[in-house]
């Protein structure tokens, strides 16, 4: 006889039992099987007395048999009680009498929450859009030119577009703060890599000059230790370099992969790539908006097992990324604090549960033709699209990634059809900077 207790929230405890005879019989069967090939000093292979094998291996085999029996019993009880179990149960053996007829045990675990979607039809969602212009193509080509620019020393004051080499130190409450000091730093002016007030202080300086000025960091500055605070900077400018952009000619076109050097082909390729990128970024922004709407209208409890697993996964991925970039862990630390990833993990787990419910309820599964279209579209950004398509279809894991993306797109479409949508034409710069 078994029973299921509700402990708290999503936690449950199953109380059940398994026959002692089942464990004893299986244990004896495994020992007999082992006896056929067992080797013990003083005995020929396969001739080791059963009692000696039992003394030598009995405890270990008993643990293995009991573990298997508990797992099998738990699976059957879960099926019989129609439980949707999350993660792995924690078993506890209640029976201590070796002569007992039944081995009583408990298994503590979590179950999946019930996902109840709120009234999404009453919600509004912003959907962004953008149409690529010739000016955007021109701007992108200028960016490409800048990436291949050369520099010559200029005997004049610094201005937008110049590259300057500077030393600087910043004082916060009379002391140099972390990250507030650098030596011989090369900076390109006019591209937004510096705070406006800091860059304004450099403009007009000449090589060999030193300047001290006060500046207040923005309240939302990423480094919290200086956000919204007044600091005093001292800058020494060592060198001003004039930026020399290459000509848009056949040589430049070949440099960017146009074999025959046709400048018109270069422009067409830039436009095609931009159109794909604009489409991708708009999709990401609209997807984020749709997912935020789902999170807003759905309240559900998150299983701790799923939350911990997701946070661990995010932490491990971050550590792998750090390693690829040559970044080291803080001294004495083997891993990053898990709490850094908890908020993001909560959002991802909650969305996963909501989307699973929607996909099953409204049949939003990825169709083969949708997956094929997505893979083929993605492949167009490569030199050999056919090879990229084959690469995806040759590995079930890669194809699953594509199916997951289609599934997400299907959910986004469902959301946009269910809510009130407001359209906004996004700025090109905002689009290219804010959507990754």
PAMIBA-862715 format. One record per residue: residue in three letters; z, y, x negated of N, C-alpha, C in turn. Coordinates in steps of 0.02 Angstrom, whole numbers, plus 50000, padded with zeros to 5 digits. Each point is the difference from the previous one (the first is absolute). Example, Ala and Ser with C-alpha at 12.3 -4.5 7.8 and 13.67 -1.06 7.14 Angstrom:
# residues 2
ALA503904971649340500005005950045500005006049955 SER499645005350018500035005949958500375005550039 
# end
This chain:
# residues 436
UNK500004994149957500005005950043500005006249955 UNK499575004750016499955006149959500115006150043 UNK500145005649967500105006450035499775005649955 UNK499815005650031499785005949962500445005850021 UNK500335003049950500435005850013499645006549980 UNK500105005250039499775006749981500565003249960 UNK499875001349937500525002849957500035007650008 UNK499465003449978499955007250009499285002049990 UNK499755004350043499315002249994499524994250002 UNK499644999049944499504994749996500274993749968 UNK500635000049979500284994249966500224994650050 UNK499824993949985500184994250041500324994749957 UNK500404995650033500294994349965499894993850041 UNK499664995349968499884993550032500544995249979 UNK500314996650048500494994849987499694993450021 UNK499944995349953499684993650016500284994649955 UNK499754994050006500244994449959499444995149987 UNK500094996149946499514994749983500404993649989 UNK499714994250015500364993649991500144998649926 UNK500624998149985500174998249932499584994049977 UNK499854995450048499624994149985499315001849973 UNK499705005350028499345002249978500015001949926 UNK500525003649980500075002249931500134994049954 UNK500444995650022500184994149959499404995549990 UNK499614998850054499424995549996499475002949953 UNK499865006550007499505003149958500225000249927 UNK500645001149990500265000149932499924993149967 UNK500164994750037499934993249975499274998449985 UNK499555002250044499284998849991499755003449936 UNK500225006049987499775003649941500274996949936 UNK500634997550003500294996849941499634993549984 UNK499824996350053499634993749989499315001349970 UNK499685005450023499355001849973500075002049927 UNK500545003649984500125002049930500134993949956 UNK500324994850029500194994149961499404996349973 UNK499425000850031499404996449978499785002149930 UNK500125006349983499765002549935500555003149957 UNK500615000250025500545003349963500134996749933 UNK500155004149950500164997649933500705002349981 UNK500434995249985500695001549978500134995849938 UNK500275003049947500144996149939500394993750015 UNK499764994349973500344993650010499694995850055 UNK499535002950038499684996350054499255000749994 UNK499654994650020499285000350001499765004650056 UNK499425003549992499735004350053499944996250066 UNK500265002950052499974997050066500554994950013 UNK500444998849952500544995150008500695003249998 UNK500035006550010500645003649999500384998450065 UNK500634997849996500394998550060500045006150046 UNK499994998650066500015005350050500625004349993 UNK500574996949987500635003849995499985005149943 UNK499694998049945499965004749943499555005950017 UNK499444998650033499565005450022500375004650048 UNK500384997050045500375004050050500505004649966 UNK500354997249949500495004149964499665005749962 UNK499414998449971499665004849957499625005350039 UNK499674998050055499565004650036500195001150073 UNK500524996650022500165000350072500145007050026 UNK500405003949963500205006650024499385004650007 UNK499564999749950499415004350002499544998050057 UNK499894993450009499554997750053500305001450068 UNK500664999450005500325001650064499885007350019 UNK500055004549951499875007150013499285001250022 UNK499534996549967499305000850018499864997450070 UNK500284994250016499894997150067500325004450053 UNK500615002449987500335004250048499615006550011 UNK499745002949945499625006250006499374998850043 UNK499664994549988499394998450040500184998750073 UNK500554996550011500204998450068500205006350039 UNK500345004549966500195006450032499385004050018 UNK499515000249954499395003750013499624997150060 UNK499944993450001499644996750055500355001050067 UNK500674999549999500395001050061499935007250025 UNK500035004749952499955007050019499325001650031 UNK499464997449970499335001250026499954997450072 UNK500274994050013499974997150067500405004250050 UNK500605002249979500425004050044499675006850016 UNK499675002849950499645006450010499454999250051 UNK499624994449994499464998650048500284998850070 UNK500544996150004500294998350065500285006250035 UNK500295004649960500305006050029499535006050002 UNK499364998749978499495005350001500235006449965 UNK500254999149939500255005649960499465002449951 UNK499935006549994499535002949951500405002349939 UNK500054995649951500445001149943499675004349947 UNK500405004649973499795004349944500334997449937 UNK499614999049948500284998149935500304993149999 UNK500504998949956500304993549990500735000050025 UNK500214994550030500694999750026500504998849944 UNK500625001850013500554998449955500394994350032 UNK499984994149967500334994150029500734999649978 UNK500414997250044500704998649984500194993250029 UNK500224995549958500214993350022500725000650026 UNK500104997850062500675000450030500404993549990 UNK499654994349995500344993549995500214998749928 UNK500644998149991500264998549933500204992649994 UNK500054996450056500194993050000499414995649980 UNK500034996549943499444995849978499854994250047 UNK500494998250042499904994450047499805002350069 UNK499865006550008499815002650066499334997150022 UNK499914999350065499384997350028499465005550001 UNK500215006150010499535005750004500185005249947 UNK499485003049971500095005649954499855006450039 UNK500545003650014499915006350037499855005749951 UNK499555004450021499815005649958499855006250042 UNK499985005649967499785006250032499465003149957 UNK499545003550032499475003649964499975007150027 UNK500115004849956499995007050020499335003149978 UNK499685003750046499335002649987499875006050046 UNK499435003249990499785005550042499404997850041 UNK499905003350057499414998750040499585006450004 UNK499374999250016499565005850008500225004150061 UNK499975006649995500205004150058499475000150054 UNK500215001650060499525001150054499695006949990 UNK499355000450000499655006449990499785002650068 UNK500315005550020499835003050065499705006949986 UNK499365000650012499655006449988500185004950055 UNK500155006349979500165005250048499375002550036 UNK500085005350038499445002850038499565004149954 UNK499534996749969499575003349951499505004750033 UNK499864999050063499515004350035500245007250007 UNK500665001049993500285006750006500005003849933 UNK499794996549946500015003049934499345003549983 UNK500055004749954499405003549974499924998349926 UNK499394999649978499864998349930499445004449973 UNK500135002849941499485004149969499504995649962 UNK499365001250013499474996449965499585005049961 UNK499954999149935499635004849958499274997749993 UNK499585004949985499294998649990499725004949948 UNK499454998249970499695004549952499274997949990 UNK499565005049994499304998749985499845002949932 UNK499774995749956499855002149932499445005249998 UNK500095005149958499495005349994499695000049930 UNK499455003649993499685000749935500475003449950 UNK500405004650025500485003549956500504995149970 UNK500204995050040500474994949975499684996049944 UNK499374998450008499644996449948499965004249936 UNK499865006650009499975004649943500685000249964 UNK500535000650039500675000349972500164993749960 UNK499814994350026500134993649966499614999549936 UNK499385002450001499594999949939500315004449946 UNK500275005850021500345004549953500614996449970 UNK500354996250042500584996249976499784994949948 UNK499444996750012499734995249952499815003549935 UNK499715006050005499835003949941500635001649960 UNK500525002050036500645001849968500294994149962 UNK499934994050030500274994049967499654998449935 UNK499395002749991499614998849939499925006449959 UNK500445004750012499965006449965500224999349927 UNK499765004649958500235000649932500365006849994 UNK500365001049945500395006149993499905003149932 UNK499975006749999499935003749938500555005349997 UNK500285000949941500535005049991499745006950017 UNK500385003750041499805006850021500515005149976 UNK499765005449969500445005349976500065005450053 UNK500354998350053500095004750056500604997750042 UNK500155003850052500554998350044499814994150045 UNK500504996150019499904994150042499805002050070 UNK499544996150030499795001350069499874993350035 UNK499885000250066499854994050038499444996049968 UNK500084993449997499494995749971500114998449927 UNK500435003949966500144998849929500484994249992 UNK499964997049941500524995249981500445003449948 UNK500654999950012500475003249954500484994949972 UNK500255001349939500504995749968500645004149994 UNK500534997550031500615004050003500624995949983 UNK500535003749979500684997449998500375003550057 UNK500464996550032500425003650049500684996750004 UNK500485004050019500684997450013500285003950060 UNK500364996350043500285003150060500764999450001 UNK500335005450017500735000150003500245000350072 UNK500414995250018500325000050066500755000949988 UNK500265005550025500705001849990500174999949925 UNK499525002649960500125000849929499854993949957 UNK499814994450032499874993949961499304997350015 UNK499694997049949499354996950010500084993950045 UNK499634999750055500064994550047499514994449983 UNK500124994150027499584994249988499295001450025 UNK499504999049956499315001350018499815007349993 UNK500465004149976499875007249995499805002349931 UNK499744995449959499825001949932499414995849977 UNK499525003149965499424996449973499745003649939 UNK499664996249957499715002849939499264998349997 UNK499595005249983499284999349991499684996450060 UNK500175002450059499734997150062499335003250016 UNK499484995750011499345002550018499955000350076 UNK499835005950027499975000950072499365003550019 UNK499674997450052499405003250027500205004750056 UNK499825006349994500205005150049499515000050059 UNK500275001650059499585000850059499864993750039 UNK500334994549983499884993750036500614997850040 UNK500525004150001500594998450041500484995249969 UNK499954998649935500464995449968500675003249985 UNK500045006650000500615003749988500225003750062 UNK500645001550005500245004250055499685007049993 UNK499825003150056499655006549997500355005349957 UNK500665000750006500365005049961499974998549925 UNK500034993649983499984998049930499305001449971 UNK499484998350038499325001249977499855007449995 UNK500255003950048499895007349999500285003149936 UNK500564997249977500315002649939499564998849939 UNK499614994650001499574998349943499375004349999 UNK499735001350060499385003950005500115006849966 UNK499545001849955500055006449965500334999549932 UNK500324994449984500314999149934499474998349948 UNK500135001949938499554998449945500354995349951 UNK499614996849956500284995449951500525003649956 UNK500584996849991500525003049958500525003850040 UNK499875001350065500475003950041500544995650029 UNK500595003050012500564996750032500225004250059 UNK500164996750056500215003750060500594996450032 UNK500485004050023500584997450037499985002950071 UNK500104995850049499985002450070500454995650044 UNK500195002850057500414996350049499554997250055 UNK500184994250025499614996850052500464995950044 UNK499854999750065500394995850046499564994250023 UNK500264993949992499634994150022499974999750077 UNK499474997350028499964999250073500574995650025 UNK500235001250061500564996050028499834992650006 UNK499354998450010499804993050008499724997049936 UNK500165002949942499754997549937500254992849989 UNK499564995849971500144992849995500614998549957 UNK500155004049950500594999049959500595003650033 UNK500434996350032500545002950041500485004349959 UNK500074998349935500495003649960499835007449991 UNK499355001750008499815007149993499705002950064 UNK499924995950052499695002450062500395005950029 UNK499635005450012500305006050030500425004149953 UNK500024998249936500445003549952499615004649954 UNK500345005449977499705004849954500104997649928 UNK499465000449961500034998049930499675005449958 UNK500144999949935499705004649953499574996149951 UNK499365001449999499544996549955499805004649941 UNK499904996749943499715003449942499384996049980 UNK499435003549997499364996849983499735002949936 UNK499774995749954499635002249941499314996950004 UNK499485004449998499314997750005499704999349930 UNK499764994049983499734998749934499245000849996 UNK499664998150055499274999949996499695000850070 UNK499475003950003499605000750062499324996949987 UNK499784995650046499354996749991499565001350062 UNK499395002049987499515001350053499704993250021 UNK499954999150066499724993850027499245000550004 UNK499654995349967499274999950000499764994250044 UNK499715001550057499764994850045499304997749979 UNK499874993450006499324997649984499495002350052 UNK499384999949982499465001750047499894994250048 UNK499795001750062499824994850048499274998149986 UNK499914995349954499324998149980499964992449995 UNK499434997549973499904992849996500524996749955 UNK500215003549948500514997349955500664998950036 UNK500195004950040500624999450038499944994550053 UNK499424999650033499904994850051500054993049969 UNK499714999149941500044993649966500724998449981 UNK500385005149979500704999149982500394997250059 UNK499805001850061500364997750060499674993950032 UNK499554996749963499754993650023499325000050033 UNK499675005750003499325000350028499514998549944 UNK499734993950000499624997649942499405004349983 UNK499635002450051499405004049985500155007449993 UNK500645001950007500205007049991499795004750055 UNK499814997350059499785004150056500605003650031 UNK500005006649994500565004150025500064999450077 UNK499454999450034500014999250073500354993550020 UNK499874994849961500334993650013500765000649988 UNK500175003849949500715001249985500345003350060 UNK499685005150027500295003650057500064995450061 UNK499484995950011500014995450057500564994949992 UNK500114997649939500534995149989500695003250010 UNK500085006149974500635003550011500135000850074 UNK499495002050038500085001050072500184993450035 UNK499664994549982500154993650031500724997849986 UNK500215000849937500684998249982500515004350036 UNK499855006550006500455004550035500064998250074 UNK499434998450031500014998250071500444993950012 UNK499954995049955500424994150006500735001749991 UNK500145004449950500695001949987500305004150056 UNK499605004750027500245004050057500164995550059 UNK499564995350013500104995250055500654996149990 UNK500104997649938500604996149985500645004050008 UNK499985006249976500605004250003500165002150072 UNK499495001450039500115001750070500314994050036 UNK499744994049985500264994050030500744999049982 UNK500185001349938500694999349978500465005050036 UNK499785006350005500415005050034500094998250074 UNK499474997950033500054998150070500414993750011 UNK499944995449951500414994050004500745001749994 UNK500175004549953500705002149992500265003250064 UNK499585004050032500195003350062500124994950055 UNK499574995050005500074994850051500634995949988 UNK500134998249937500594996049983500645004050013 UNK499985006549986500595004250014500155000150075 UNK499485000050041500084999850072500334993550022 UNK499774994449972500304993550017500734999849981 UNK500165002549941500705000149977500435004350046 UNK499715005450024500385004850042500204996950067 UNK499554996150030500134997550068500324993150002 UNK500094996949942500274993250000500664999649964 UNK500504997750035500664998949970500114992549993 UNK500184997949940500154992949990500454999149939 UNK500384994650002500454998549944499614996249947 UNK500105001849937499624996849946500414994449969 UNK499724993949996500374994649967500145001649927 UNK500624999049979500195001549932499604996049949 UNK499844993850018499624995749953499315003049986 UNK499675002650052499345003049990500065006549961 UNK500525004050016500105006449965500124998949926 UNK500444995349984500154998649929499394997549963 UNK499614995650031499404997249968499495005549987 UNK499915004550049499515005449993500225004949945 UNK500645001850000500255004649949499944996949930 UNK500134993549994499924996649936499275000149978 UNK499554998850048499295000149984499775006849976 UNK500225005350034499825006849980500275001749930 UNK500624997749988500305001449934499614996449945 UNK499834993650011499644996349950499315003049987 UNK499665002350053499355003149992500055006449959 UNK500525004050015500115006249963500134998649926 UNK500384994849986500154998349931499374997749963 UNK499574996250036499364997949970499565006049985 UNK499995004850047499605006149990500265004049940 UNK500665000449995500315003549943499804996849934 UNK500004993449999499834996349939499285001349980 UNK499555000150050499295001249986499905006949970 UNK500415004850021499935006949975500395001249936 UNK500314994749974500375000749938500685003250010 UNK500255000250061500655003050014500554994749991 UNK500575002149974500554995449988500555001050051 UNK500384994750012500575000350044500555004249968 UNK500425003250042500575003649971500424995449956 UNK500265002849947500374996049951500574996150034 UNK500034993549985500524995850028499864997450070 UNK499445001850029499834997950068499444994849997 UNK500074994650040499494994850004499565000950061 UNK500245003750049499615001250061500185006850029 UNK499585002450044500135006550032500484999050058 UNK500395005250018500474999450057499614998450064 UNK500224994850036499654997850060500015005250055 UNK500525004250000500065005050053499445005249997 UNK499675000749942499445004649995499424998050045 UNK499984993750019499434997350038500184998250072 UNK500635001050019500234997850066499645003650057 UNK499955006649995499705003850055499274998050010 UNK499634999449945499304998050006499944992950026 UNK500454995749978499994993050022500144999650075 UNK500475004150025500155000050072499395001850041 UNK499645005149977499405002250036499474994650000 UNK499894996849942499484994949995500174993950042 UNK500624997849998500204994150040499945001550074 UNK500255005850020499965001850071499285000250025 UNK499565003249960499305000350019499684993150003 UNK500194995649953499734993350000500194996250063 UNK500625000750022500234996750061499655002850061 UNK499925006650002499675003250057499274997850003 UNK499665000149943499294998349999499884992750018 UNK500454995549977499944993050018500044999150076 UNK500465003650031500074999750073499375002650034 UNK499745005649977499415003050031499384995449992 UNK499924997349940499424995849987500004993950045 UNK500584996850007500044994150043499935001750074 UNK500315005550019500015001850071499325002550025 UNK499655003749958499365003050022499394997249963 UNK500104994449966499464996549964499615004949955 UNK500365002949953499705004749952499854996749933 UNK499934993450001499864996449938499345002249969 UNK499954999349934499395001949965499444995050015 UNK499445002650022499414995850014499604999149935 UNK499684994249991499614998749938499495005449986 UNK499665002450052499495005249989500315006649978 UNK500625001550022500345006049978500184999549925 UNK500254994149981500184998949930499395000649955 UNK499454997050022499385000349961499775007249991 UNK500035004050053499795007049997500435003949952 UNK500664998950002500455003649956499874998349927 UNK499934993549985499884997849931499345002749974 UNK499494999850041499345002549978500015007549988 UNK500365003650043500055007249992500385001749935 UNK500544996449987500395001049939499574998549938 UNK499584994950005499604997849943499475005149980 UNK499825004550046499465004849986500185004949944 UNK500645000749985500205004749948499944996949930 UNK499764993849996499934996649935499254999149983 UNK499874998849936499314999349978499664993850029 UNK500384994650008499724993750027500394998050062 UNK499835003050058500364998750062500044992550019 UNK499454996449988499984992950019500544996049963 UNK500105001649936500514996549961500705001550026 UNK500115006250022500665002050026500134996350066 UNK499504999450042500084996350064500174992749985 UNK499634997049954500134993049982500704999249971 UNK500215004949961500674999949969500544999850054 UNK499915003850053500484999950055500014993450037 UNK499414997550015499954993950040500154993649960 UNK500065000649934500154994249959500744998549994 UNK500415004750025500734999249995500325001650067 UNK500334995050032500315001250065500515005750000 UNK500345001049943500505005349996499675006950004 UNK499435000849965499645006450002499735001250070 UNK499744994850031499735000750067500555001750050 UNK500604997249988500575001550043500185007349996 UNK499955002949941500145007249992499525004150043 UNK499364998050000499495003550040500154999150075 UNK500204994050019500174998750070500605004350022 UNK500485000849956500595004150017499805007350011 UNK499545002549959499765006850009499645000950067 UNK499594995150018499655000350064500514999850057 UNK500494995749993500524999550051500355006750010 UNK500175003449945500315006650004499545004950036 UNK499354999749983499525004550033499974998750075 UNK500044993750019499994998350072500615002850035 UNK500574999849967500625002850029499935007550007 UNK499715003349949499915007350003499555001950059 UNK499464996250010499555001350056500384999250066 UNK500414994850005500394998850061500475005950013 UNK500335002449947500475005650009499635006350022 UNK499445001649967499635006250017499734999850071 UNK499874994050026499774999550070500575000450049 UNK500614998849976500584999950045500365006750003 UNK499935004249949500385006349998499545005950014 UNK500315005950004499625006250007499835002449929 UNK499365000849987499785001649932499805007449996 UNK500255003349948499795006949986499604999849934 UNK499445003449999499565000049942500145006049955 UNK499964999049934500075005549952499514998949944 UNK499615005249985499544999749943500415001749938 UNK500044995249954500425000849941499615003849946 UNK500355003549956499705003549944499814994949946 UNK499435001049966499774995249950500514999149944 UNK500285005549975500494999649946500624996250023 UNK500235001550060500594996550027499854992550007 UNK499404998450023499814993050009500004996349934 UNK499725003049948499934996649937500654999749960 UNK500475004450017500635000249963500554995850034 UNK500004999650067500564997250036499924992750020 UNK499404997550002499904993050020499804996049939 UNK500404994949984499864996049940499554994250015 
# end
